[in-house]
Structure formats: C-alpha cells, structure tokens
Amino acid sequence: MPARGSTRRALDGVLLLDKPAGATSNAVLQRVRWLYNAAKAGHTGTLDPFATGLLPICFGEATKFAGYLLDATKSYRALVRFGLATDTQDADGRAVGGTTPAFTEAGLRATLARFTGPQRQVPPAYSALKRDGRPYYEYARAGIEIERAPRDVTVETLTLVSYAAPDAWIDVTCSKGTYVRTLAADIGAALGCGAHLAALRRTQSGGFRLADAVDLAAIEAAAPAARDAWLLPLDVLVAALPHVAAGADAARRFAHGQPVPADAALAGPVAVYDGGRLLGVGDAAGGSLQPRRLVACEPTRTP
C-alpha cells in the first residue's frame, strides 16, 4: 500500500474493472487510484451507485484518449420490475405509481420492438446533467420542476432474456447518453403499469467485455507488485481507429504538434505510431494530418 506522502507513480495504462454495487463510480475510481498509487486516473462512463459491471479506468496518458470510450456504444443486462414506478426510475427511489402488470410476454416483446432504434429520450429528473450550473438532481431534491429537453439516442438492440411477472431481464445495447432506467420507465408507461430499473450490469463498452474485467476485491487482495498484470497498454483505447506508421521526420514533427502529410484517402481521427509506440491521434483531411491528442512520453507501463 502507498504510504501517506509517498510519490505517486506516473503510470500509463487501462484497467478493466468490474464495479461493485453500492459505490459511486468516482469512489471506486479513487480507491483504485490509491491501490495503484497512480498520479492520474479517470473512468470512461459513469455507472449509478446501484449498478455493477464494466468500468474501464484509465491511468496517466491513457486519460487523454478516454473520450473514445465515453462516446462508444455500451451494452447492459437490466432487470426491469413492472407494476411500480419510482421518482428516480430505479430501486432507490420513492414509489410514485403503478398497477399490476396485465400484459403477455408477446405484448412485452412487441413493446420492446417499439423502443428499438433512434429515438428522443427525456433524461431523468435525478441525473447529473446540469441546468444553469446546477445538476438536475438538486432541483429534484428541492421539489423544483424544471424542463428537461429530450436528447437523441439510439437503442441498437433490446432483447428479452426472460420474463416472470413482475420481472423481466433485458439485454440492451445503446448509444452514448442513453439512460437505461429511463428506458425501463418508458417501457412500463407504454405497457400501462409503470416500471423501474431494479438492477443493472454493464457487459460491454466499445470493444471491451465484462468477461475480461477484474473485480475490486481481487485487486485489493493482490500484492502491489502483482496488480500491474491487469493493466492493458494505453493504445487499446484507439485500436478501432485507422493506424498510420510515421517515418522518423514525420514522427518528430507530429510529436511536437506540427501537421504532417498523410494519404489523401484518410479522413477523420487516425492513430499515429512511431514503430510500435503510439505518438497520439490526429485528424486527417485533404492529405494532411493535424495532431489532436499527443502522448507526452513513452508509456511507463507496457504489459
């Protein structure tokens, strides 16, 4: 364990963490950062305290590329409980209505199909989105009603795993910004009985899977020297981008923030390498590659 006042490590890499229930994403992040004695860390998409599952954590230079996971499609297994609506749209909230479910499994499947695809979703009153500098949940706790503008989201897949009234297990794959608890509440409203999200587990984020994650208890039980074995190199965050190998001169210029020539066929974000080392990500357009995010130095950790 790091001693109080000890120098934190300039650690670079990505940890696939299986977040436990009952803690905020930030609390888990700070615990992991302390366990690794890391100078800098950030996560790639908040999970509500009651939720569990995949929470990729970025250390050091990897935090510069966390946005690619923040924007990525994510998948969940959700337990939707019908017959009870809550003010928070999850199990932690206060009951605000609901009736005994009267729909059939066929009716549920048909309703799920209606909620698949691009749609407008009104975010929950109890959320961290802000209006006039204050999060929505502060207004909600004070009993103040505010207008919540709908947002464009996409539910790519919505699959019924099992149904035994009043509970349904559902697999969801959705875009950034989708609230699964709002989706559960909206499905319950469409079925006329109300519903809330009783449990949620994130199973995938971008190209990362929960099956490859490690839980917090295992990290806490491991010897400090053994924990680095769970780290992935920071360039896993840009694996889905086109890769460009820069020559010596282009690598030097790119690393100093200067644009370099590129294949005219390239467009959009590109991962730029000098040999096997990631230099950063650039924006390609019109035969030029403009640096956007740069790695400050060679990663200190390459598992």
C-alpha positions in Angstrom: 0.0 0.0 0.0 1.3 3.5 -0.7 2.4 5.4 2.4 1.0 8.8 3.2 3.0 11.4 1.5 4.7 9.0 -0.9 5.3 10.0 -4.5 2.6 8.7 -6.9 3.6 6.7 -9.9 3.5 8.1 -13.4 1.6 5.1 -14.5 0.0 4.7 -18.0 -2.5 2.0 -19.0 -6.1 0.8 -18.8 -7.7 -1.3 -16.2 -11.0 -3.2 -17.0 -12.7 -3.1 -13.6 -15.9 -4.9 -12.6 -17.5 -2.2 -10.5 -19.3 -3.4 -7.3 -22.7 -2.3 -6.2 -23.3 0.4 -3.6 -20.5 2.8 -4.5 -20.3 5.7 -6.9 -18.0 5.4 -9.9 -15.9 8.2 -8.6 -15.4 6.5 -5.2 -14.3 3.3 -6.9 -12.0 5.3 -9.2 -10.3 6.9 -6.2 -9.9 3.6 -4.4 -8.3 2.0 -7.5 -6.1 5.0 -8.0 -4.9 4.7 -4.4 -4.3 0.9 -4.7 -2.1 1.6 -7.8 -0.5 4.7 -6.3 -1.2 6.3 -9.7 -0.6 10.0 -10.2 -3.5 10.4 -12.6 -6.7 8.4 -13.3 -10.1 8.7 -14.8 -13.0 6.5 -15.8 -14.8 6.2 -19.1 -18.5 6.5 -18.3 -20.4 6.7 -15.0 -22.4 3.8 -13.6 -25.0 4.7 -11.0 -24.2 3.5 -7.4 -26.6 0.5 -7.5 -25.2 -0.6 -10.9 -22.4 -3.1 -11.4 -20.2 -4.2 -14.3 -17.6 -2.9 -16.7 -15.9 0.4 -15.7 -12.7 0.9 -17.7 -10.3 3.0 -15.7 -7.5 5.0 -17.5 -4.2 5.9 -15.9 -1.8 8.7 -16.9 -1.6 9.3 -20.6 -4.5 7.0 -21.3 -6.8 9.6 -19.9 -6.2 11.7 -23.0 -7.9 9.0 -25.1 -10.8 8.1 -22.7 -13.2 10.1 -24.8 -13.2 7.3 -27.4 -14.8 5.0 -24.8 -17.1 7.7 -23.4 -18.6 8.0 -26.9 -18.7 4.3 -27.6 -21.7 2.0 -27.8 -22.4 0.2 -24.5 -24.3 -3.0 -23.6 -26.1 -3.9 -20.4 -28.2 -6.6 -18.8 -31.1 -4.9 -17.0 -33.7 -6.2 -14.5 -37.0 -4.2 -15.2 -39.6 -4.6 -12.5 -43.1 -3.8 -13.7 -46.0 -2.5 -11.7 -44.1 0.1 -9.7 -42.8 3.5 -10.9 -40.4 5.5 -8.8 -39.3 9.1 -8.9 -35.7 8.1 -9.6 -36.7 5.4 -12.1 -34.7 2.9 -10.2 -35.0 0.8 -7.0 -33.5 3.6 -4.8 -36.5 5.9 -5.4 -39.8 6.7 -3.9 -42.9 5.0 -5.3 -44.9 7.3 -7.5 -47.5 4.9 -9.1 -48.0 1.7 -10.9 -50.6 -1.1 -11.3 -50.5 -4.9 -11.5 -49.0 -5.9 -14.9 -51.6 -7.4 -17.2 -49.6 -7.8 -20.4 -48.5 -11.0 -22.0 -44.9 -12.0 -22.9 -45.9 -11.4 -26.6 -47.1 -8.0 -25.7 -43.8 -7.2 -23.9 -41.8 -8.3 -26.9 -43.9 -6.1 -29.2 -43.4 -3.1 -26.9 -39.6 -3.7 -26.8 -39.5 -3.6 -30.5 -41.1 -0.2 -30.5 -38.2 1.1 -28.3 -35.5 -0.1 -30.7 -33.8 2.3 -33.0 -33.2 6.1 -33.0 -35.5 8.0 -30.5 -35.8 11.0 -28.4 -35.4 10.4 -24.7 -36.2 12.8 -21.8 -33.4 12.4 -19.2 -34.4 11.6 -15.6 -35.0 14.3 -13.1 -32.5 12.6 -10.8 -29.4 12.9 -13.1 -26.1 14.8 -13.1 -27.0 16.8 -16.2 -26.9 20.5 -15.5 -29.1 23.5 -16.0 -27.8 26.9 -15.0 -24.8 25.3 -13.5 -26.8 23.1 -11.1 -27.3 19.3 -11.6 -30.9 18.2 -12.2 -30.9 16.1 -9.0 -30.5 19.2 -6.9 -33.7 20.7 -8.4 -35.5 17.3 -7.9 -34.5 17.0 -4.3 -35.7 20.6 -3.7 -39.1 19.7 -5.3 -38.5 22.1 -8.2 -39.8 21.1 -11.6 -37.6 22.1 -14.5 -37.9 21.5 -18.2 -35.7 18.6 -19.3 -35.0 18.7 -23.0 -35.2 15.4 -24.9 -32.0 14.0 -26.3 -31.3 12.0 -29.4 -30.3 8.4 -28.5 -30.2 5.1 -30.3 -31.1 1.7 -28.8 -29.4 -0.7 -31.2 -30.8 -3.9 -29.7 -33.3 -4.6 -27.0 -33.7 -8.3 -26.3 -35.9 -10.1 -23.8 -33.9 -12.7 -21.9 -36.6 -13.9 -19.6 -39.9 -12.8 -18.1 -41.6 -13.9 -14.9 -44.1 -11.3 -13.7 -43.4 -8.7 -12.5 -39.7 -9.0 -13.6 -38.1 -9.1 -17.0 -34.4 -9.5 -17.7 -33.5 -7.5 -20.8 -30.2 -7.1 -22.8 -29.7 -3.5 -24.1 -27.1 -2.2 -26.5 -27.3 1.6 -26.8 -25.6 4.8 -27.7 -23.8 7.3 -25.5 -26.2 9.3 -23.4 -28.9 6.7 -23.1 -30.4 6.3 -19.7 -31.4 2.6 -19.2 -33.5 3.5 -16.2 -35.5 6.0 -18.3 -35.9 3.3 -20.9 -37.3 1.0 -18.3 -39.7 3.6 -17.0 -40.8 4.5 -20.6 -41.5 0.8 -21.4 -43.5 0.5 -18.2 -45.5 3.6 -19.1 -46.2 2.2 -22.6 -47.5 -1.0 -21.1 -49.8 0.9 -18.8 -48.5 -0.4 -15.5 -45.3 1.6 -14.7 -41.9 0.1 -14.1 -38.5 0.9 -12.7 -34.9 -0.4 -13.1 -34.3 -2.9 -10.3 -30.7 -4.0 -11.3 -28.2 -3.1 -14.0 -24.9 -4.6 -15.1 -22.8 -3.2 -17.9 -21.4 -6.0 -20.0 -19.6 -4.2 -22.8 -18.1 -0.8 -23.5 -16.8 -0.3 -27.1 -14.6 -3.3 -27.8 -14.1 -4.2 -24.1 -16.1 -7.0 -22.4 -17.0 -7.7 -18.8 -15.6 -11.2 -19.2 -12.1 -9.7 -19.3 -12.6 -7.4 -16.2 -11.3 -7.9 -12.7 -13.2 -7.1 -9.6 -12.2 -4.7 -6.9 -11.8 -7.4 -4.2 -9.2 -9.2 -6.3 -7.2 -6.1 -6.8 -7.3 -5.3 -3.1 -6.2 -8.9 -2.2 -3.3 -8.9 -4.7 0.2 -7.9 -3.8 1.0 -4.4 -5.1 3.7 -5.7 -7.5 1.1 -8.2 -9.0 -1.6 -5.6 -9.8 0.1 -4.3 -12.9 -0.5 -7.6 -14.6 -4.1 -6.5 -15.1 -3.2 -3.3 -17.0 -3.6 -3.0 -20.7 -1.4 -0.7 -22.8 -3.0 2.7 -23.4 -3.3 2.3 -27.1 -6.1 -0.3 -26.7 -8.3 2.8 -26.5 -7.5 3.7 -30.1 -7.5 0.2 -31.5 -10.6 0.8 -33.6 -9.0 3.8 -35.4 -7.0 3.6 -38.7 -3.3 3.3 -37.9 -0.5 5.2 -39.6 3.2 4.5 -39.3 5.1 7.7 -39.3 8.7 8.0 -40.6 11.4 9.5 -38.4 10.9 13.1 -39.6 7.1 13.0 -39.6 7.2 11.3 -36.2 9.3 14.1 -34.8 7.2 16.8 -36.2 3.9 15.2 -35.2 5.1 14.7 -31.6 5.9 18.4 -31.5 2.3 19.3 -32.5 3.0 20.0 -36.2 0.9 18.8 -39.1 2.4 16.2 -41.3 1.4 14.8 -44.8 -1.0 11.9 -45.0 -2.6 9.7 -47.5 -5.3 11.7 -49.2 -7.8 8.8 -48.8 -7.6 9.2 -45.0 -10.3 11.2 -43.2 -11.2 11.7 -39.6 -9.3 10.5 -36.5 -6.2 8.4 -37.0 -3.8 6.7 -34.5 -0.2 7.6 -35.4 2.7 5.4 -34.4 6.5 5.6 -34.4 7.5 2.0 -34.7 5.5 0.2 -32.1 4.9 3.3 -29.9 1.8 5.4 -30.0 2.5 9.1 -30.6 -1.1 10.2 -30.5 -4.2 10.8 -32.5 -4.5 13.2 -35.4 -7.3 14.5 -37.7 -6.8 13.5 -41.3 -8.2 15.7 -44.0 -7.1 16.8 -47.5 -3.8 14.9 -47.4 -2.7 16.4 -44.0 -2.7 15.0 -40.5 -3.2 17.6 -37.7 -2.3 16.4 -34.2 -5.2 16.3 -31.8 -4.1 14.3 -28.7 -0.4 13.5 -28.1 1.3 11.1 -25.8 3.7 13.1 -23.7 6.3 10.4 -23.4 6.8 6.7 -24.0 4.4 4.8 -21.7 5.9 3.8 -18.4 3.9 0.5 -18.4 3.5 -1.9 -21.4 2.1 -5.1 -20.1 
